[in-house]
């Protein structure tokens, strides 16, 4: 059994640690990007749905008001 020099083992550990750190950083960055993307999409969908609901409510209220005014005017006049 040959004895390995301490220097080689040390450098191998440094390489392993650097590779692990780089992999962890890349995974964290990818996860953060995916989460941000999902949040942006969800917020976008919520905003779009809110706009549609507001438009529908405004249209319905307008139609109801017009119908009521027409009925009242027709009945009174």
HUQUI-V925038 format. One record per backbone hydrogen bond with DSSP energy under -1.0 kcal/mol. CO is the residue of the C=O (numbers start at 1). NH is the residue of the N-H. Records with the same first field share a line. If there is no record, write none. Layout:
CO = NH ; NH
//
This chain:
5 = 9
6 = 10
7 = 11
8 = 12
9 = 13
10 = 14
11 = 15
12 = 16
13 = 17
14 = 18
15 = 19
16 = 20
17 = 21
18 = 22
19 = 23
20 = 24
21 = 25
22 = 26
23 = 27
24 = 28
25 = 29
26 = 30
27 = 31
28 = 32
29 = 33
30 = 34
31 = 35
32 = 36
33 = 37
34 = 38
35 = 39
36 = 40
37 = 41
38 = 42
39 = 43
40 = 44
41 = 45
42 = 46
43 = 47
44 = 48
45 = 49
46 = 50
47 = 51
48 = 52
49 = 53
50 = 54
51 = 55
52 = 56
53 = 57
54 = 58
55 = 59
56 = 60
57 = 61
58 = 62
59 = 63
60 = 64
61 = 65
62 = 66
63 = 67
64 = 68
65 = 69
66 = 70
67 = 71
68 = 72
69 = 73
70 = 74
71 = 75
72 = 76
73 = 77
//
